[in-house]
C-alpha cells in the first residue's frame, strides 16, 4: 500500500504544478470536480489503510490543526464578509487547497516510501515546469498568458511556465529544487546524483531568468542548506574508507556520519558511495568542478559586455535602484497597513472571507496608490480570518522550524529538506499577488510536514540515546 500511495503523492504534485495546462481545460470541460473527488477518494483510502500507530506523531496533526481551525472559523468569516460572491469563491478555492494538500500528506503516510513519492513528485515537477521555463527562455515563446488580451506583459525571455507569473514560478521552483535534492541524498548511484545536480542547475537558471528578487534570495538559501548538508561528507575521506571496510562513525552532531547506517536501515550518501570505492571523492570533485565552472560563467556574464547585456541578474540589479521598484515596495507596505487596519476594525476576529479587495475598493481613504491584491498571504490570512486562525498557522510553521533546527529529533537530510520547502513557502507567500488559495503553496507546507512525519517515526529520541549523543559531541 505504501508504494501505491507514494505514486499517488507524486501524481498529486505533478497535477497541481501543471496548473493551467491541466486545471483550466478540466474546468472548462466540467471535469475538474470529478478529478478532485477522485483525489479525495484516494486520500481517504490512504487514511483508512494506514496502520493506526502512524498517527502517534505530532507532524500530521500540526498541519491538520490549521485546516480544522480555519474551517471551524469559516462560518463567522462568511457571515461578516462584505462580498458574498468573493467569499464563496475563496471558500471553494480553500476546499481545493485542502483536498490536494491533505491527500498529499495522507498518501505520504508517515513512511519512507511515501516521502520518496513526495520527492519524486517534486523532481518530476522540476523536469516539467523547469523544461517549459527553459523553452521560454530560449525561444521567447510562452505557454500561458496572464492577460490573453494584452499578451505577454513581462520581459520576452522571463519564464512563467504553468504558473502565469514569473514570481510564482520562481518560488515553486525553489520547492521543486528542495525536493529533488532531498531525493538525491538517498540515492546510491553516483551517476544519478550527478544527473540530479545537472537538473537542479538548469532549474536554477530558470529561477535567475524570472528576475524575482525573493526567488534569487530563496535560491541562495537552498544552495547554502545543501552545502551545509554535504559539508561533513566532503571532509570525511578517512571515514569513507573505513565505511568501505565496514566501519561506522558519527558526524559529531548526533547524526550518522559518512558510512553509518541510518536508523531507517539505509546507508548515508557517503556510505553508499564509499562502498563503491572512489564514489565520495569523485562526487566531491564533480561538485567542486561544477561549482568552479558556474562561478567562472557567472563572472564572465558580468564582465564581458556582450554577455552582460543579456544577463538577467545584471538587469535585475539595475532595477533594484529603479523608481518603479521603490514604488512597488512602498505599495506593498501600504497594502499591509491597510489590511492590518481592517483587522483592527474587525475587533481582531477577521474582516471576512475574500474581504480584502472589496474593502480596499470601497474604502474612501485606502491609503494606497494602487488598488490591487495584498501580495502577502500571511497577512491576508491574519487580516481576513483573525488572530485565532493566524496564530494557529504561525504555530504550525514554528513547530516545523523548531524540529528542523534540532539535530536531536531529525537527521540532517530531513532537516535540510524541511527548511528547503519552508524557504519556498515563505518566498511564495510574499511574492505572489495572493498565494493564500493556490494549492501549490499548501503543498509545500504539506511536504515539509511529510518529511517530519516520516523521519520522526524512524528517529524517536530516547533518554539513553540523548545521553550518548551528548557524550559524542564532547569527544
VOGU-3710 file (C-alpha; in Angstrom, 3 decimals, decimal comma):
1> xxxxxxxxxx> 0,000/0,000/0,000  2,837/2,411/0,757  4,073/2,097/-2,835  0,646/2,820/-4,329  0,189/5,784/-2,002  3,648/7,083/-2,923  2,738/7,016/-6,620  -0,448/8,950/-5,879  1,529/11,517/-3,858  3,882/12,080/-6,786
11> xxxxxxxxxx> 0,938/12,376/-9,184  -0,784/14,978/-6,980  2,275/17,229/-7,009  2,703/16,977/-10,777  -1,029/17,504/-11,351  -1,083/20,679/-9,257  2,177/22,058/-10,646  0,934/21,676/-14,215  -1,546/24,352/-13,198  -3,424/25,990/-16,039
21> xxxxxxxxxx> -2,241/23,408/-18,572  -4,388/20,770/-16,837  -6,736/22,532/-14,424  -8,149/25,126/-16,832  -9,067/22,593/-19,569  -10,618/20,302/-16,957  -12,602/23,208/-15,549  -13,844/24,261/-18,992  -14,887/20,684/-19,730  -16,706/20,444/-16,400
31> xxxxxxxxxx> -14,492/17,626/-15,117  -12,416/19,487/-12,516  -14,544/18,476/-9,552  -14,596/14,890/-10,804  -10,799/14,893/-10,706  -10,808/16,479/-7,266  -13,272/13,972/-5,846  -11,013/11,247/-7,207  -8,148/12,775/-5,219  -10,406/12,857/-2,143
41> xxxxxxxxxx> -11,246/9,173/-2,563  -7,586/8,233/-2,918  -6,679/10,272/0,153  -9,441/8,708/2,241  -8,395/5,237/1,107  -4,799/6,015/2,129  -6,016/7,058/5,579  -8,256/4,013/6,057  -5,493/1,582/5,109  -2,859/3,258/7,265
51> xxxxxxxxxx> -1,719/1,494/10,464  -3,229/3,452/13,392  0,137/3,670/15,178  1,405/6,029/12,484  -0,894/8,739/13,776  1,020/8,777/17,069  3,164/11,673/15,852  2,898/15,446/16,046  3,732/16,121/12,401  0,390/15,388/10,692
61> xxxxxxxxxx> -1,656/16,958/13,459  0,123/20,311/13,297  -0,910/20,545/9,646  -4,419/19,181/10,178  -4,957/21,676/13,010  -4,545/24,618/10,633  -7,319/23,391/8,364  -9,541/22,343/11,266  -9,353/25,776/12,893  -9,751/27,577/9,555
71> xxxxxxxxxx> -12,924/25,718/8,603  -14,281/25,930/12,148  -13,896/29,714/11,841  -15,289/29,817/8,297  -18,986/30,356/9,245  -18,019/33,579/11,010  -15,773/34,606/8,104  -18,612/34,035/5,634  -21,125/35,877/7,815  -19,066/39,077/8,088
81> xxxxxxxxxx> -17,713/39,036/4,523  -18,635/42,263/2,674  -18,955/40,464/-0,676  -20,814/37,146/-0,620  -19,658/36,168/-4,109  -15,970/36,792/-3,312  -16,382/34,861/-0,054  -17,941/31,903/-1,870  -15,110/31,854/-4,435  -12,494/31,907/-1,673
91> xxxxxxxxxx> -14,256/29,097/0,185  -14,288/26,934/-2,947  -10,604/27,588/-3,540  -9,782/26,727/0,059  -11,616/23,430/-0,361  -9,440/22,675/-3,393  -6,284/23,513/-1,423  -7,438/21,272/1,420  -8,158/18,391/-0,962  -4,735/18,408/-2,595
101> xxxxxxxxxx> -2,605/19,133/0,467  -4,426/16,768/2,839  -4,406/13,998/0,227  -0,674/14,510/-0,289  0,020/14,198/3,431  -2,276/11,180/3,708  -0,512/9,443/0,813  2,870/10,164/2,405  1,547/8,035/5,307  4,472/8,819/7,598
111> xxxxxxxxxx> 6,501/6,244/5,654  9,899/6,393/3,942  8,351/5,167/0,714  5,602/7,765/0,903  8,155/10,521/1,442  10,108/9,200/-1,537  6,929/9,613/-3,580  6,699/13,246/-2,486  10,309/13,834/-3,503  9,828/12,118/-6,862
121> xxxxxxxxxx> 6,775/14,300/-7,437  8,803/17,472/-6,936  11,536/16,133/-9,231  9,010/15,387/-11,976  7,514/18,837/-11,495  11,001/20,341/-11,821  11,628/18,422/-15,027  8,274/19,503/-16,452  7,977/23,111/-15,301  11,715/23,751/-15,484
131> xxxxxxxxxx> 11,757/22,324/-19,004  8,922/24,622/-20,058  10,742/27,538/-18,433  13,942/26,767/-20,344  11,943/26,599/-23,566  10,525/30,057/-22,800  13,994/31,453/-22,090  15,456/30,036/-25,295  12,579/30,817/-27,658  10,839/33,848/-26,075
141> xxxxxxxxxx> 7,568/31,952/-26,576  5,153/31,317/-23,732  2,652/28,622/-22,887  0,085/30,619/-20,897  -0,773/34,316/-20,701  -1,840/36,155/-17,571  -3,765/38,582/-19,797  -4,804/36,955/-23,114  -5,919/40,337/-24,497  -2,674/42,227/-23,861
151> xxxxxxxxxx> -0,473/39,202/-24,485  2,779/38,639/-22,631  3,172/41,516/-20,150  6,599/40,545/-18,778  10,048/40,546/-20,360  10,205/38,454/-23,550  12,528/35,857/-22,001  11,101/35,900/-18,482  9,581/32,434/-17,943  6,378/31,645/-16,085
161> xxxxxxxxxx> 5,815/28,060/-17,299  2,461/26,870/-15,940  2,229/29,472/-13,166  1,228/32,544/-15,251  3,604/34,826/-13,335  7,445/34,641/-13,151  7,414/35,322/-9,397  5,131/32,356/-8,790  7,307/30,105/-10,945  10,479/31,182/-9,140
171> xxxxxxxxxx> 9,059/30,366/-5,713  7,670/26,997/-6,770  10,935/26,060/-8,479  12,666/26,535/-5,117  10,379/23,893/-3,613  10,999/21,595/-6,566  14,761/22,000/-6,163  14,481/21,249/-2,437  12,550/18,058/-3,194  14,950/16,983/-5,949
181> xxxxxxxxxx> 17,986/17,443/-3,720  16,235/15,580/-0,898  15,720/12,684/-3,311  19,385/12,905/-4,312  20,526/12,479/-0,706  19,168/8,930/-0,624  20,471/7,741/-3,994  23,255/5,145/-4,137  24,468/5,732/-7,687  26,937/8,489/-8,454
191> xxxxxxxxxx> 25,616/8,963/-11,996  22,097/9,517/-10,628  23,317/12,116/-8,128  25,267/13,912/-10,856  22,213/13,844/-13,132  20,057/15,369/-10,408  22,658/18,079/-9,816  22,501/18,937/-13,521  18,696/19,122/-13,391  18,876/21,404/-10,349
201> xxxxxxxxxx> 21,403/23,701/-12,037  19,161/24,015/-15,093  16,199/24,744/-12,836  18,289/27,382/-11,078  18,969/29,040/-14,433  15,218/29,346/-14,931  14,895/30,953/-11,475  17,543/33,511/-12,442  15,692/34,420/-15,643  12,468/35,094/-13,723
211> xxxxxxxxxx> 14,309/38,095/-12,203  12,447/37,500/-8,951  14,346/39,052/-6,053  12,700/36,781/-3,500  13,288/33,816/-5,802  17,018/34,526/-6,081  17,338/35,034/-2,329  15,473/31,779/-1,682  17,692/30,026/-4,231  20,785/31,205/-2,354
221> xxxxxxxxxx> 19,304/29,891/0,904  18,554/26,461/-0,597  22,073/26,217/-2,053  23,549/27,161/1,337  21,441/24,477/3,024  22,611/21,859/0,531  26,227/22,904/1,036  25,731/22,529/4,793  24,270/19,054/4,239  27,186/17,877/2,095
231> xxxxxxxxxx> 29,993/19,526/4,068  30,575/16,698/6,609  30,655/14,163/3,766  33,347/16,063/1,893  35,587/16,255/4,956  35,483/12,637/5,977  37,626/10,772/3,446  39,187/8,501/6,012  35,765/7,675/7,446  34,542/6,787/3,977
241> xxxxxxxxxx> 37,409/4,364/3,559  36,616/2,916/6,969  32,961/2,611/5,948  34,011/0,676/2,840  35,640/-1,787/5,236  32,555/-1,977/7,410  33,276/0,842/9,871  30,846/3,445/11,149  31,085/6,919/12,508  29,196/9,930/13,714
251> xxxxxxxxxx> 29,486/13,492/12,483  29,699/14,887/15,996  26,200/16,325/15,968  24,398/13,191/16,985  23,743/12,272/13,348  25,073/9,331/11,372  28,375/10,227/9,809  29,525/9,072/6,401  29,309/5,315/6,091  26,925/4,995/9,056
261> xxxxxxxxxx> 23,713/3,072/8,694  20,698/5,292/9,209  18,049/4,218/11,651  15,717/3,535/8,758  18,061/0,755/7,643  19,598/2,574/4,670  23,123/3,864/4,412  24,090/7,508/4,220  25,149/9,000/0,902  28,824/8,801/1,800
271> xxxxxxxxxx> 28,486/5,203/2,937  26,802/4,220/-0,296  29,490/5,922/-2,317  32,207/4,559/-0,064  31,020/1,062/-0,848  31,698/1,910/-4,461  35,331/2,677/-3,604  36,032/6,122/-5,024  32,448/7,407/-5,083  32,728/10,211/-2,497
281> xxxxxxxxxx> 35,987/11,509/-3,936  34,542/11,694/-7,440  31,331/13,195/-6,064  33,337/15,914/-4,366  35,402/16,534/-7,497  32,256/16,767/-9,586  30,653/19,241/-7,199  33,754/21,410/-6,909  34,375/21,287/-10,660  30,792/22,166/-11,498
291> xxxxxxxxxx> 30,818/24,927/-8,898  34,027/26,357/-10,342  32,629/26,269/-13,870  29,442/28,009/-12,764  31,442/30,643/-10,884  33,568/31,299/-13,974  30,449/31,566/-16,112  28,868/33,963/-13,617  31,953/36,213/-13,643  32,077/36,148/-17,446
301> xxxxxxxxxx> 28,391/37,027/-17,705  29,023/40,189/-15,701  32,402/41,291/-17,055  32,060/40,515/-20,790  29,908/43,307/-22,297  28,217/41,096/-24,896  27,095/38,699/-22,159  26,343/41,373/-19,572  23,733/42,938/-21,867  21,821/39,635/-21,801
311> xxxxxxxxxx> 22,412/38,820/-18,131  19,087/38,837/-16,239  20,882/39,338/-12,922  22,595/42,496/-14,186  19,227/43,729/-15,410  17,603/42,895/-12,089  20,340/44,637/-10,074  19,770/47,720/-12,188  16,061/47,505/-11,413  16,785/47,467/-7,668
321> xxxxxxxxxx> 17,564/51,166/-7,837  14,758/51,956/-10,250  11,962/54,297/-9,182  9,383/51,704/-10,224  10,872/49,145/-7,813  10,792/51,654/-4,960  7,145/52,437/-5,726  6,309/48,725/-5,824  7,926/48,100/-2,434  6,169/51,132/-0,995
331> xxxxxxxxxx> 2,843/49,885/-2,347  3,308/46,509/-0,644  3,830/48,231/2,711  0,758/50,406/2,153  -1,335/47,332/1,385  -0,129/45,596/4,561  -1,009/48,652/6,651  -4,488/48,727/5,112  -5,012/45,011/5,845  -3,932/45,406/9,467
341> xxxxxxxxxx> -6,290/48,363/9,806  -9,197/46,222/8,580  -8,170/43,538/11,084  -8,176/46,059/13,911  -11,553/47,440/12,854  -12,974/43,896/12,882  -12,121/43,516/16,557  -9,230/41,174/15,668  -11,665/38,442/14,597  -11,061/38,966/10,880
351> xxxxxxxxxx> -12,683/41,072/8,189  -14,215/38,054/6,448  -13,546/35,557/3,685  -12,295/37,147/0,474  -12,773/40,569/2,038  -9,523/42,447/1,453  -10,097/43,523/-2,149  -13,789/44,512/-1,667  -12,894/46,511/1,450  -9,982/48,203/-0,290
361> xxxxxxxxxx> -12,036/49,106/-3,362  -14,851/50,518/-1,193  -12,515/52,362/1,189  -12,815/56,151/0,691  -9,309/56,595/2,113  -7,430/53,345/1,448  -4,000/54,933/1,878  -2,568/53,115/-1,148  -1,518/54,441/-4,537  -2,982/51,470/-6,431
371> xxxxxxxxxx> -5,909/49,168/-5,716  -4,589/45,622/-6,056  -4,180/42,305/-4,219  -2,419/42,229/-0,864  0,713/40,390/-2,105  1,275/38,793/1,309  -0,533/35,541/2,096  0,410/35,553/5,776  -1,080/38,995/6,409  -4,050/38,105/4,202
381> xxxxxxxxxx> -4,840/35,031/6,301  -4,446/37,017/9,519  -6,494/40,036/8,442  -9,381/38,087/6,917  -9,671/35,262/9,467  -8,414/36,876/12,654  -5,920/36,146/15,364  -7,120/32,622/16,149  -6,569/31,269/12,642  -3,428/33,349/12,094
391> xxxxxxxxxx> -1,885/32,169/15,364  -2,687/28,519/14,600  -0,962/28,761/11,249  2,015/30,540/12,788  2,375/27,837/15,448  2,347/25,091/12,810  5,200/26,827/10,981  7,105/27,417/14,221  6,819/23,693/15,002  8,352/22,819/11,624
401> xxxxxxxxxx> 11,161/25,323/12,117  11,809/24,034/15,634  12,228/20,388/14,626  14,336/21,398/11,623  16,646/23,355/13,909  17,248/20,476/16,330  19,639/17,598/15,488  18,111/15,572/18,339  14,888/14,864/16,509  15,614/14,566/12,799
411> xxxxxxxxxx> 18,526/13,528/10,564  20,310/16,291/8,708  18,835/15,242/5,347  15,280/15,762/6,582  16,116/18,990/8,366  17,545/20,442/5,158  14,538/19,190/3,210  12,060/20,805/5,605  13,920/24,115/5,562  14,050/23,987/1,760
421> xxxxxxxxxx> 10,286/23,565/1,453  9,692/26,314/4,009  12,051/28,654/2,166  9,922/28,206/-0,947  6,755/28,523/1,143  7,786/31,859/2,649  9,030/33,178/-0,696  5,786/32,247/-2,451  3,756/33,781/0,361  5,292/37,219/-0,086
431> xxxxxxxxxx> 5,824/37,461/-3,857  2,538/36,198/-5,316  -0,375/38,603/-5,595  -2,366/36,146/-3,475  -0,980/32,668/-2,824  -3,433/32,021/0,010  -5,754/29,925/-2,150  -3,162/28,486/-4,554  -2,895/24,697/-3,977  0,845/24,613/-4,706
441> xxxxxxxxxx> 1,513/26,910/-1,751  -0,131/24,493/0,649  1,603/21,506/-0,960  4,920/22,998/0,153  3,877/23,047/3,806  2,334/19,579/3,490  5,627/18,282/2,051  7,559/19,722/4,985  5,138/18,021/7,379  5,509/14,749/5,433
451> xxxxxxxxxx> 9,296/14,861/5,807  8,989/15,491/9,547  6,433/12,708/9,898  8,460/10,060/8,086  11,735/10,927/9,827  10,214/11,228/13,304  8,783/7,719/13,114  12,262/6,374/12,427  14,089/8,533/14,930  12,294/8,931/18,232
461> xxxxxxxxxx> 14,810/10,243/20,806  15,204/8,208/23,972  16,912/9,415/27,179  19,762/6,925/26,751  20,279/7,981/23,150  20,286/11,656/24,105  22,907/10,995/26,769  25,066/9,109/24,274  24,747/11,896/21,734  25,852/14,425/24,316
471> xxxxx> 28,910/12,332/25,131  29,744/12,006/21,438  29,707/15,770/20,892  32,077/16,335/23,779  34,797/13,993/22,473
//
